[in-house]
Amino acid sequence: MPPRILLFTCLAMLAFAGNSLLCRLALRETEIDAASFTAIRLLCGALTLWLLLRLKQSRQPIAGNWFGALALFTYAAAFSFAYLQLDTGTGALLLFGAVQLSMLLWGLLRGERLGLLASLGTALASFGLLALLLPGASAPPLSAALLMLLAGVAWGTYSLLGRGLGDPLAVTAGNFLRASPLAVLLALVLLPQLTWDAPGLCYALLSGAITSGVGYAIWYSALPGLRASQAATVQLSVPILAMLGGSLLLSEALSLRLTLSAVAVLGGIALVLGAKQRAGS
């Protein structure tokens, strides 16, 4: 892998994990509420992506559509409200697991067939998520966990809707622009409950501009140099990076249940991706 592609890939994974860390940090340590965080993140992300598109000096117009924008808004809102109660690593694992499993399910509905190894991997990943949700002292709050699973399904849907729609940066910029008014509307509905302070506002701006806007742009720059299997496999690092970040920066405990669930989910998905790679070679 060329050094440039390797660098961009590492930076993109750090940005994706950073989204979870910044959201959890803002909602736990500052006065900002989830609706305000969502609105600021999407608005700032839209502006950043639009500026990046203009800086490319490309004639590519703003793209995307309202279906993609609705999926993006659902992901961003559910993501923020879930992190009111979830630790960073738990949220990232639920999100990532739901994204991958929902996309696998879509492939099955479209007629894709899994071999024995891929079927075992899917079962293992599903079991890992289920084990994390079972009642117990270290189980995450069910309502928050379900919200994060919804965020994962929404992001998986958004990814599927974006396939083949043209320049990824133009599509994402257009979807962010369309999703922003939905986030503002949500904030207006919850207006009496809105709160924020300077640190919370800074975290939301960083999430929108850096870990979302610039992070996505870096990822799109790396993708042409990666095989599909590489692009999928490297994202297995995101929940691990989020767990480490939450543990180091927020003193969040790495429980045995979370660790075993992470091994099951990420290991299962790795089996599926490995089976697909062999089938395609």
N, C-alpha and C positions, 0 to 999 in steps of 0.2 A: 504494500500500500504506500503510495507517495506520501512524503512527510506532510505536505500541505493538507491532504485529505485526512490524514491521521489527526492533525492538529484541529481541523474544523470539526471532525467527528467528536473528539474529546470535549471541545468547547460547547458543542450542541448538547451533549449529554449532561454536562454541568449546568447548562441553562435550564434544561427540562427538570432536573432535580431541584434547581434553584427556585422554580415556580412553586413547588410544594413548600420549600423552606421559607420563602418570603411570605407566602400566604399564612402559614401557621405562625410565623414570628409576628406578623402584623396583628392577627386576630387574638393572639395570646398576650402579647406584651404591650400593645398600644390600645387606644380608644376607638380605632376605626371599626365600623361594623361590616358585615359580609356584603351587604348590598352596595355600599359605597366602594368597597374594595373592588368588587366586580365591575362596576361602572367605570371607575378610574382606570383599571387595568385594560379594559376593552377600548376605551377612548384613547388612551395613551398608546396602546398597541396599534390602533388604526392609524394614528398620526405618524408613528414611527415607520410602519410598513409603507404608507403612502410616500413618505419622504425617501425611503430606500428605493422605491420603484422609480421615483423621479430622478434620483441620483444615478440610476442605471442608464439614463439617457435613452431609454427604450420607448418606442412608440406603442408598446403594449398598453391597452386601456385597462382600467379597473375592471376586474372580472368577478366571478363568484355568483351566488344566487341566494334567494331568501331561504331556501331549504337548508343550505349549508350554514347560513347565518343563524337560523333557529337552532340547529344542532350545536353550533359554537356557543351561542348564548346559554343553552341548557347545560353544556359542559362547564362553562365558566361559573355560572351561578351555583350549580349543585356542588362544584369543587369548593367554592368559598364557604358556603354554608356547612358543608361537611367538616371543614377544617376548624370550625368552632369547637368541635369535640374530639377530633381525631389527632393522634400524634403524627408527626411528619412521615415516618416510615410506614406506619399502618395505612395512612391515606394513599401514599404512592403505590404501595403494593396492591391495594384494592383497585385503584385507578388503572394501573398497568395490566393487572390480571383481567379486569373487565374489558379493557380495550382489545386485548389479544383474543380472548375467548369469544367476544361478540363478532369479531372479524372472522374467526374460524367457523363459527356457527353460520354466518352469512355464506361462506364458501360451501358449507355442507348443503345449505338450502338451495344453492345454485347448481348442485350436482357434483361438487368435488367429493372425492372418496379418500378416506384416510386408511393407511395401512395399519398393521398391528402396532408398530412402534409409535406412530402418530396418535393412534387411538389410546394407547397406554399413557402417552404424554398428556393428552387432553383430559383423561380421567384423573391423572395425578394433579394437574393444575386446578381442576375443578374441586377436587378433594381438599387441596391446600386452602382455597378461598373459603370453602364450607367450614373447615376446621377453625379458621380464624373467627368466623361468625358465631360458632356454637357458644351457648351461655357458659360463663365461667368468670373467675376473678379478673383475668387479663383480657377478656373479650371487649372489643370496642363497642360503644353505644350503637344499638341496632339501627336507629333512625339515621345517625350520621353515616354508618357503614353503607346503608342502602342508598343514601344520597351520593356517596362516592362511587358506588357501583353504577348508578344512573349517569354520573359524569363520565365514567369510562365507556358506557354504551353509547352516550352521545358523541364522545370523541371518536370512537370507532366508526360510528355512522358518518360523522363529519369527514373522516379520512376516506371512507368508501365513496361518499358523494363527490369528493374532490378528484377522484381518479379520472384522468383524461380530459380535464376541463381547460387545459392550456397551461400557461406559465404559472407555477405554484405561488410565486410571490404576488402576482397580480390577483390570483384567485383568493389568497389569504387576506390581502389588503381589502379587497371588495367585501369579503365576508365579515371582517372586523368592522368595517364601516357600517354595514347593515346591522350587525349585532349590537353596536353601541347604543342606538336609540332604544332597543329593547331593555338594555341594562339601565339606562336612564329612567325608563318607564317603571321598572321594578323599584328603583330607588325612590321615585316619586310616590309610588303606592305605599312604601314603608317610611315615608318622610318623617313621621313623628319619632321613629326609632333610630334615625340616622345620627351617628356620632363619628367624629374623627379628630385627629390631632396631627401635628407636624410629622412625628415619626411614622405614624400609620400612613399618611399621605405619601411620604417618601418611599416606603416599602411598596405601595401600590403602583407608584410611578416607575420604580425599578422593575417590578414584575411586568408591567405593560411594555416599557420601552426596551429593556435589556433582555430579560429571560424569555419574554414572549416575542416581541418584534425582532430584535437583533438575533435572538436565539434561533428563531425559525429561518431567518435569512441565511445564517451560517449553516444550518442543517441542509437547506436547499442547495447551497454551494458544495456541500460534501456529497450529496446523494449521487450526482453523476459519476463519481469515482468509486461507488460502492455497488457490489452485487446486491440483489434484492435480499438474499439470505443474510449477507453481512449487515445490511441496514436494519433488518428485523432483529438479528441476534444481539447487536451492540446495544439495543435499547433495554436488554436485560440488566444493564448496569444501573439504570435510572433509580429503581427502588432501593438498591443497595447504597447508592450515593446519597439518596434522601435519608435513609436510616442512619448512615454515618453522620450526616450533617445535623440531623435532629439530636443525635446522641452527644455530639461534640459541642454544638452551639446552643442547644436548648435543654441539655441534660435529660433528654428523654430516655427512658429505660428500654433496652433491647430484651424483651421478655423471651422465654423459651418458646412460647406459643408462636410469637411473631417470627422468630428465627426459623422454626420448623416449617411454618406456613410459607415463608419466603423460599426456603429450599424446595418445597413441593411445587409451588406455583412456577417459579423461575426454571426449575429443573424440568418440569413437565412441558413448559413452552419450548425450552431448548430441545427436548426430544422431538417435538412436532416440527420445529424449524430444521433440525438435522435430518429428519426423515424426508422433508420436502426438498432439501438440497440434494440428497442422494437420488431422489426420484427424478429431479430435473437434470442430473448429470449423465 
